[in-house]
Amino acid sequence: MLSLESRRAPEMAKLIASNGGVATVAPSMREVPLASNAEALAFARRLVEDGFDIVVFLTGVGTRALTRVVETVYPVERFVTALRKITIIARGPKPVAALKELGVPVTVTVPEPNTWRDLLRTLDEKSASLPLKGRQVAVQEYGVSNPELLAGLSDRGAHVTRVPVYEWSLPEDVGPLRAAVASIANDEFDVVLFTTGIQVNHLFQVAVEMDQEHSVRRALSHMLIASIGPSTSERLREYGLKADIEPSHPKMGYLVSETAQRSAEILRLKRYLPK
């Protein structure tokens, strides 16, 4: 099994081994603070001046990073006080946990699998008590921007402000990822596990740089592709790929164990049955 996990690479390797797999973990990404935090600082100033009605927090890491940026200009207590006065939307348990650390109550928690579609659907269900029309809405972004989410909020009448906090880059040492690309191209893996769409982007970025995109696509067509959830599966589809497995819960443990349980049958179907 190949995993492109970075921050939790050792944990992923142990999970694969404990489920009977042979693990190769090739870190594919790292978080890089934005060279300029101008948007985040502008958000902070506007927030403390009561300039927002709603803030949407998309990730736990991003919530904590945003707090650190705000602390460069305001005491964290002032940030927390401003957030407590408005509606707070959290896309799942990780931003909820980060906000709980700050003592900020969450108004709306988006249920699993926590995609942007789930976020908009949840807001639609609460439109009577939480209308968006005419409201000033800030969205804490993670990695790349999500134009579908921003457009969905705007279509519902919100005035949307992006708050990018960090971006993703290739790891400083790209060697393991390059080796993984070569191994995929040489048909050395049976299974690849994706836990975020950025991993898909970076796999193909390196494959293109190595002139191996065609070979990687060919190899992936008869590998088992496991995706942690709908957002990652959607990114795979953007590259013309289809996830063979999404776990019952979007967590690494479920991803590895359910992939291990179903891998033999899925690989048999992909590799040996007539197309």
PyMOL commands that set and color helices and strands:
alter all, ss='L'
color gray80, all
select helices_A, chain A and resi 9-18+38-48+60-70+76-84+93-102+116-125+147-155+175-185+197-209+213-220+230-238+252-272
alter helices_A, ss='H'
color red, helices_A
select strands_A, chain A and resi 2-3+24-25+30-33+54-57+87-90+108-109+136-141+159-164+166-169+191-194+224-227
alter strands_A, ss='S'
color yellow, strands_A
deselect
rebuild
show_as cartoon
